[in-house]
Amino acid sequence: MSETGAFFGTRFNVAELSDVSLRYGSTIVLDAINLSIPAGCMSGLIGPDGVGKSSLLSLIAGARRIQEGDVRALGGDMSDRAHRAEVCPKIAYMPQGLGRNLYPDLSVGENIDFFGRLFGQRAIDRARRISELLRATGLEPFRDRLAHKLSGGMKQKLGLCCALIHDPDLLILDEPTTGVDPLSRRQFWDLIDRMRERRKGMSVLVATAYMEEAERFDWLVAMDAGRVLATGAPAALKAATGAQTLEQCFIALLPEARRRGRKLVMTPWRPRADERPVIVAHGLTRCFGDFVAVDHVEFSIQRGEIFGFLGSNGCGKTTTMKMLTGLLPATSGEALLFGKPADASDITARARVGYMSQSFSLYAELTVRQNLALHARLFHLPRASARIAELVAQFELSSYIDQQASDLPLGIRQRLSLAVAIVHEPELLILDEPTSGVDPIARDQFWALLFDLSRNQGVTIFISTHFMNEAARCDRISLMDAGRVLATGTPAALVAARGAPNLEEAFIAYLEEAAKAHEAGAPSFAQDIEAAGADMMVEPRARPWFSPRRLIAYAIRESLELIRDPIRLGFALFGTVFLMSIFGMGISTDVNNLTFAVLDRDVTTESRLYLEQLRGSRYFLERPALKDQADLEKRLLSGDIKAGIEIPPNFGRDIKKGLPATVGAWVDGAMPFRAETIRGYLQGAHQQALLDFARRNGQSAATVEPAVIEIRFRYNQDFDSVYAIVPGTIALLLVLIPAILMALAVVREKELGSITNLYVTPVTRLEFLLGKQIPYVITGMANFILLCLIALFLFNVPLKGGFATLLLGTFLYVFATTGIGMVISTFCRTQIAALFGTAILTILPATQFSGMLTPVSSLTGAPALMGRGFPMVYYLRITVGTFTKSLGFWDLSFNLLALLIFIPILTALSVALLRPQET
Amino acid sequence: MRKLQNIFWLGAKELRTFFHDYVLLGLVIYSFSFAVYVQASSSSQELHNASIAFVDEDHSPLSRRLIGALLPPFFKPPVAIAERDIDHAMDIAAYTFVIVIPPHFARDVVAGRSPALQVNVDATAMVQAGLGSSYLQQIFTSEIGNYLTGTDAAFAPQRQGALGSPIDLAVRIAFNPNATTAWFTSVMGIINSVTMLAIILAGAAVVREREHGTMDHLLVMPLTPFEIAMSKIWANGLVITAAVGFSLAVVVRQLLGIPIAGSVLLFMCGVALYLFFATAIGVFLATIARSMPQLGLLYLLVAMPMNLLSGSNTPLESMPPALRTVMFASPSTHFVSFAQAILYRGAGFAVVWPEFLAVGLIGCCFLALALMRFRGSVVQAG
């Protein structure tokens, strides 16, 4: 046990922040925070989304670079790299978002195993710990299930397993239970409690959006707009503000100006008995493959009613709503809107429905006014500007009217979304989790608007939520779990039916009942954690600067992911095969099948003999004879012929008499290289014809040809371009594809969030990059073998030189080209940018400056330098050298050496450019 | 009327969005300025700066004369090497051409013994090897002839006769008299950029809406997939058309100083028609791809062959017949063909209308396919 045990029960602080500020661009996220978080207890950060909770946690975890102020955690300065390296094995960080630092294509066991390797544990230790943790969390039966197939609650448990594998002293959890069903949530906190009992010294720091949940924490920080409002134990905070619940307490802590606004008045709903229901669902079912997302759902909603769907993320709420709007067809059952089946092609019904989807789905780059105007226009409202003015007033949007939607605070954005959804005064509103993450005041304002719509304008509202206190405001709710409706009724009736103290307890009771009915469903908890825990403490191992085990951890993980992603793997292997076949067949610098036509004004034996040279040539195809000069021009213009030959009148007579005569040739110059080649062919044919005439006239060859110009095409006697194009294409594809795949692999982690593991675990940048590179080097080599087979057997290009040399060269080359992808990936944020950046930055030097089209020996100045600084130049010499020039190892050693030099340079550059922390 | 209004307003929104996407904006600017310029500045289509070495074992006035005739811009200054170095120099691709003038070459020429002069060509440097060997043949033939007759005419590739014969061959290259690379590569660069960008712009516009959830939003409004797709087609088409106009006027005409023979207006009409096709195929690909990276990979597999095999890089006639037939189904081939006809040869509508028609029809096919898949693809990705 390390010295951190001393923290427990003392006045040590696990983390101290002084004057910490953080800004993203011009937005101030944290504003001069001063905070001391006590050690050995469970501390919570409370507040709505976007107040800076996550940023604060990522600073303490060392995942984000400190901009201003001091952050000390576990007794040291977190801006000091050496301290971070020392304490990162003692900190576990679970970022926000369900399973955000997990790998969705890895199974439960593989995920935990990966983290175990990162912390340098031996195989035998890992195996023991994994089974202990799986037993403790009840994930044992799901060991081989892929992470993306887990439910939200199970993902969070898996995240916890990964966080606890190395026995941290500080466990940082960023909204671990958001969107998880209440039963799983309770199980999660019970699990944390047991873990803390077992490991007494451990400090836990949690951010949460659920105020009810925060009641069980030891110590709280209330945050708003980048500032700390208050700190203290929950009871103390409530006492200080005289509030009953933490939510009321939080509202009381907000500054006076923020608290103004409409008071939420909940008026009861009076159903009009005579009317038909607005929405009816009968046995509504939706399957995705063999997964049943929505399972025989039944409900019926009256006009003016606020009807709620309460359930966890992924329980089928969104899918049901999509079926009601006609976005998704139902697999079976039916949904009736206004008495008619929901039909995607029914345009008139759509004008009666307003829809607000889960995430903010307006155009973030348009202003508030532009968003409203666009939708008003698309609904062809007759008095659009009046309606917009009305909505702006009703929703109090006037002070934001010309701001871009992306710059609005979350609560205002949600209001704008609602305003847009009702711009055409629909009779039915479908709202998918409209207020998640919004602060309590903004949420009350939002609900006031909903009540106004329902009670005063008779709008039917169908709303989904995972907040209990929100569900409690609905007229009626359905409790949903795993695609099924557990119960429907008024909130009060549901609570009464279970004899529960509140809705949350009632929901949990329904969930437990459902779990019993479907025993295979939710996992049950093993209670033997105490017994298992005793020998789980392991001294943190020394942290070497380079560990092959961590490198291998990344290599194995990357390979598994690649193998399980059919699109990327297919592209990696068969994309090259496809492109190689196409390029090899289609790209050719041979000029043949040239169409030509003749305007023979002579028509004698001599003119025919002259033309015979062209007609007998394998390069030329003759088209019908030309009528006159105008015909020649017309046919050149339309592209019908590429060359036209005109034999002058009296050509035969002039030859015999030795008089001067000029044969005319017109060549299509649209493609300069083709035109030049045609000129060469024509001149060759001309010479040949003259030699023939001379011989017929009995002249000696030497008079006509005083010297023989002997052209010797070396390496490629037939001068067939396939022998140059095929080796060239191999070089081109082996720079393009591996570089793209490598860049995507790194940027993918940035986009999905798993890059956090690089920031907060002991893995170094070098291990991270090399580990990810290995699978792509192997893929590149597999590609190379496929490409070689195509070259040998499809294009019949023989390999004349040494295969071993080529193989070695390819290995070095693929290492270098994946290195290029790595360098590019360090400054790209999105996968699409990485893809295009890599494509552009490799294709241009590859095709222009590497000797594919123009020999490098002809380049001068900047292009020559660009070419020499690009590995393809050297590899092209190796492929062309081995395939066509029959060269061996010693002939190509300089090029092999050059490729070798690229590897450390590119690797060092990537390591230097890759950020060790988020900025 | 309602439809047209919807298409207009959605397209206007599309333009606003485009100008906020700096990555794509940067890509468009790069592709139509720098990329076109670099391609035009290369000399890949002509004999330029070819590296050449010689082994002179004759050391006669004639041999010096022959070597002295190898001049820029066609050749780099010739380098003298020893005979034993020939193989190595060619193996490492130090020189594309090595000339060997045997001993007593001049004496044998004068004596009418017709000696052989050897030109070693690195046949793996395809374009230069082919053009260069025919140039060398011409240059040496005419120099030897001049040496024998005592004249001192300079070499001109345009007009060549054979020795001792009054018969002449006058080759005129129509539309591009000096066969300058830039005339060809600049416009072909623009054409390649049109294909590359139009597809990805339209495709990314659809995938972006789907990833942000705004596509769901549009589909629950009284809008049809046709209106949504058409708005993407006109807005992205307009962006590219403007970029092409700029590139043609500023980069090609001003910066590179290349004259354009034909009607720019007719060409721009063709570009607009081609963009209809290219953006439609972009929308179609977006309905197949499930995410942005997938769209990118799919796009590379479609757009690269469409460009490389369209005739804008290498001659169409040289492809295997089966592949040529397939490529006739690709509008990029027709686009290259009518662009060359209009811009280089000055052809009018009467000549190019069948190709316009083909591009339009294939575009309609892809639009129809995209519309069939449109709704399904949103569901799939959701």
Chai-1 contact restraints between the chains, C-beta under 6 A:
chainA,res_idxA,chainB,res_idxB,connection_type,confidence,min_distance_angstrom,max_distance_angstrom,comment,restraint_id
A,T325,B,V220,contact,1.0,0.0,6.0,A-B,restraint_1
A,L327,B,D216,contact,1.0,0.0,6.0,A-B,restraint_2
A,L327,B,L219,contact,1.0,0.0,6.0,A-B,restraint_3
A,L328,B,V379,contact,1.0,0.0,6.0,A-B,restraint_4
A,I347,B,P222,contact,1.0,0.0,6.0,A-B,restraint_5
A,R350,B,V220,contact,1.0,0.0,6.0,A-B,restraint_6
A,R350,B,P222,contact,1.0,0.0,6.0,A-B,restraint_7
A,A351,B,P222,contact,1.0,0.0,6.0,A-B,restraint_8
A,Y355,B,V220,contact,1.0,0.0,6.0,A-B,restraint_9
A,S357,B,G213,contact,1.0,0.0,6.0,A-B,restraint_10
A,S357,B,D216,contact,1.0,0.0,6.0,A-B,restraint_11
A,S359,B,G213,contact,1.0,0.0,6.0,A-B,restraint_12
A,S361,B,G213,contact,1.0,0.0,6.0,A-B,restraint_13
A,S361,B,T214,contact,1.0,0.0,6.0,A-B,restraint_14
A,S361,B,H217,contact,1.0,0.0,6.0,A-B,restraint_15
A,E365,B,T17,contact,1.0,0.0,6.0,A-B,restraint_16
A,E365,B,H20,contact,1.0,0.0,6.0,A-B,restraint_17
A,L374,B,K13,contact,1.0,0.0,6.0,A-B,restraint_18
A,R377,B,W9,contact,1.0,0.0,6.0,A-B,restraint_19
A,L378,B,N6,contact,1.0,0.0,6.0,A-B,restraint_20
A,L378,B,M221,contact,1.0,0.0,6.0,A-B,restraint_21
A,I567,B,Q294,contact,1.0,0.0,6.0,A-B,restraint_22
A,F571,B,L297,contact,1.0,0.0,6.0,A-B,restraint_23
A,G575,B,L301,contact,1.0,0.0,6.0,A-B,restraint_24
A,I582,B,P305,contact,1.0,0.0,6.0,A-B,restraint_25
A,M585,B,P320,contact,1.0,0.0,6.0,A-B,restraint_26
A,M585,B,L323,contact,1.0,0.0,6.0,A-B,restraint_27
A,G586,B,L309,contact,1.0,0.0,6.0,A-B,restraint_28
A,G586,B,M319,contact,1.0,0.0,6.0,A-B,restraint_29
A,G586,B,L323,contact,1.0,0.0,6.0,A-B,restraint_30
A,I587,B,T314,contact,1.0,0.0,6.0,A-B,restraint_31
A,S588,B,T314,contact,1.0,0.0,6.0,A-B,restraint_32
A,S588,B,S318,contact,1.0,0.0,6.0,A-B,restraint_33
A,T589,B,M126,contact,1.0,0.0,6.0,A-B,restraint_34
A,T589,B,V127,contact,1.0,0.0,6.0,A-B,restraint_35
A,D590,B,S318,contact,1.0,0.0,6.0,A-B,restraint_36
A,N592,B,S318,contact,1.0,0.0,6.0,A-B,restraint_37
A,N593,B,E317,contact,1.0,0.0,6.0,A-B,restraint_38
A,L636,B,A174,contact,1.0,0.0,6.0,A-B,restraint_39
A,L637,B,R345,contact,1.0,0.0,6.0,A-B,restraint_40
A,L637,B,A347,contact,1.0,0.0,6.0,A-B,restraint_41
A,S638,B,V351,contact,1.0,0.0,6.0,A-B,restraint_42
A,G658,B,P166,contact,1.0,0.0,6.0,A-B,restraint_43
A,P660,B,P166,contact,1.0,0.0,6.0,A-B,restraint_44
A,A661,B,I167,contact,1.0,0.0,6.0,A-B,restraint_45
A,T662,B,D168,contact,1.0,0.0,6.0,A-B,restraint_46
A,T662,B,A170,contact,1.0,0.0,6.0,A-B,restraint_47
A,V663,B,L169,contact,1.0,0.0,6.0,A-B,restraint_48
A,G664,B,A170,contact,1.0,0.0,6.0,A-B,restraint_49
A,A665,B,V171,contact,1.0,0.0,6.0,A-B,restraint_50
A,W666,B,R172,contact,1.0,0.0,6.0,A-B,restraint_51
A,W666,B,A174,contact,1.0,0.0,6.0,A-B,restraint_52
A,V667,B,I173,contact,1.0,0.0,6.0,A-B,restraint_53
A,G669,B,I173,contact,1.0,0.0,6.0,A-B,restraint_54
A,G669,B,A174,contact,1.0,0.0,6.0,A-B,restraint_55
A,G669,B,F175,contact,1.0,0.0,6.0,A-B,restraint_56
A,G669,B,N176,contact,1.0,0.0,6.0,A-B,restraint_57
A,G669,B,A179,contact,1.0,0.0,6.0,A-B,restraint_58
A,A670,B,F175,contact,1.0,0.0,6.0,A-B,restraint_59
A,A670,B,Q340,contact,1.0,0.0,6.0,A-B,restraint_60
A,A670,B,Y344,contact,1.0,0.0,6.0,A-B,restraint_61
A,M671,B,F184,contact,1.0,0.0,6.0,A-B,restraint_62
A,P672,B,Q45,contact,1.0,0.0,6.0,A-B,restraint_63
A,P672,B,E46,contact,1.0,0.0,6.0,A-B,restraint_64
A,P672,B,N176,contact,1.0,0.0,6.0,A-B,restraint_65
A,P672,B,A179,contact,1.0,0.0,6.0,A-B,restraint_66
A,P672,B,T181,contact,1.0,0.0,6.0,A-B,restraint_67
A,P672,B,F184,contact,1.0,0.0,6.0,A-B,restraint_68
A,F673,B,Q45,contact,1.0,0.0,6.0,A-B,restraint_69
A,F673,B,V127,contact,1.0,0.0,6.0,A-B,restraint_70
A,R674,B,P315,contact,1.0,0.0,6.0,A-B,restraint_71
A,A675,B,I173,contact,1.0,0.0,6.0,A-B,restraint_72
A,A675,B,A179,contact,1.0,0.0,6.0,A-B,restraint_73
A,E676,B,L131,contact,1.0,0.0,6.0,A-B,restraint_74
A,E676,B,A179,contact,1.0,0.0,6.0,A-B,restraint_75
A,T677,B,G130,contact,1.0,0.0,6.0,A-B,restraint_76
A,R679,B,V171,contact,1.0,0.0,6.0,A-B,restraint_77
A,G680,B,S134,contact,1.0,0.0,6.0,A-B,restraint_78
A,L682,B,V171,contact,1.0,0.0,6.0,A-B,restraint_79
A,Q683,B,Q160,contact,1.0,0.0,6.0,A-B,restraint_80
A,H686,B,L169,contact,1.0,0.0,6.0,A-B,restraint_81
A,Q687,B,A162,contact,1.0,0.0,6.0,A-B,restraint_82
A,L690,B,A162,contact,1.0,0.0,6.0,A-B,restraint_83
A,L690,B,S165,contact,1.0,0.0,6.0,A-B,restraint_84
A,A702,B,G112,contact,1.0,0.0,6.0,A-B,restraint_85
A,A702,B,S114,contact,1.0,0.0,6.0,A-B,restraint_86
A,T703,B,G164,contact,1.0,0.0,6.0,A-B,restraint_87
A,V704,B,G164,contact,1.0,0.0,6.0,A-B,restraint_88
A,P706,B,V109,contact,1.0,0.0,6.0,A-B,restraint_89
A,P706,B,I144,contact,1.0,0.0,6.0,A-B,restraint_90
A,A707,B,V109,contact,1.0,0.0,6.0,A-B,restraint_91
A,A707,B,P115,contact,1.0,0.0,6.0,A-B,restraint_92
A,A707,B,L117,contact,1.0,0.0,6.0,A-B,restraint_93
A,A707,B,I144,contact,1.0,0.0,6.0,A-B,restraint_94
A,V708,B,S114,contact,1.0,0.0,6.0,A-B,restraint_95
A,V708,B,A116,contact,1.0,0.0,6.0,A-B,restraint_96
A,I709,B,L117,contact,1.0,0.0,6.0,A-B,restraint_97
A,I709,B,Q137,contact,1.0,0.0,6.0,A-B,restraint_98
A,I709,B,F140,contact,1.0,0.0,6.0,A-B,restraint_99
A,E710,B,A116,contact,1.0,0.0,6.0,A-B,restraint_100
A,E710,B,Q118,contact,1.0,0.0,6.0,A-B,restraint_101
A,I711,B,V119,contact,1.0,0.0,6.0,A-B,restraint_102
A,I711,B,S133,contact,1.0,0.0,6.0,A-B,restraint_103
A,R712,B,N120,contact,1.0,0.0,6.0,A-B,restraint_104
A,F713,B,V121,contact,1.0,0.0,6.0,A-B,restraint_105
A,F713,B,A123,contact,1.0,0.0,6.0,A-B,restraint_106
A,R714,B,N120,contact,1.0,0.0,6.0,A-B,restraint_107
A,R714,B,A123,contact,1.0,0.0,6.0,A-B,restraint_108
A,Y715,B,A123,contact,1.0,0.0,6.0,A-B,restraint_109
A,Y715,B,T124,contact,1.0,0.0,6.0,A-B,restraint_110
A,N716,B,A123,contact,1.0,0.0,6.0,A-B,restraint_111
A,F719,B,A123,contact,1.0,0.0,6.0,A-B,restraint_112
A,S721,B,M126,contact,1.0,0.0,6.0,A-B,restraint_113
A,A724,B,T124,contact,1.0,0.0,6.0,A-B,restraint_114
A,A724,B,M126,contact,1.0,0.0,6.0,A-B,restraint_115
A,Q831,B,P293,contact,1.0,0.0,6.0,A-B,restraint_116
A,I832,B,M292,contact,1.0,0.0,6.0,A-B,restraint_117
A,I832,B,G296,contact,1.0,0.0,6.0,A-B,restraint_118
A,A833,B,V23,contact,1.0,0.0,6.0,A-B,restraint_119
A,L835,B,G296,contact,1.0,0.0,6.0,A-B,restraint_120
A,Q848,B,S42,contact,1.0,0.0,6.0,A-B,restraint_121
A,L853,B,S44,contact,1.0,0.0,6.0,A-B,restraint_122
A,T854,B,S44,contact,1.0,0.0,6.0,A-B,restraint_123
A,P855,B,T96,contact,1.0,0.0,6.0,A-B,restraint_124
A,P855,B,A125,contact,1.0,0.0,6.0,A-B,restraint_125
A,P855,B,Q128,contact,1.0,0.0,6.0,A-B,restraint_126
A,S857,B,S51,contact,1.0,0.0,6.0,A-B,restraint_127
A,S858,B,N49,contact,1.0,0.0,6.0,A-B,restraint_128
A,S858,B,A50,contact,1.0,0.0,6.0,A-B,restraint_129
A,S858,B,S51,contact,1.0,0.0,6.0,A-B,restraint_130
A,V880,B,T124,contact,1.0,0.0,6.0,A-B,restraint_131
A,T884,B,T124,contact,1.0,0.0,6.0,A-B,restraint_132
A,K885,B,D91,contact,1.0,0.0,6.0,A-B,restraint_133
A,L887,B,D91,contact,1.0,0.0,6.0,A-B,restraint_134
A,D891,B,D91,contact,1.0,0.0,6.0,A-B,restraint_135
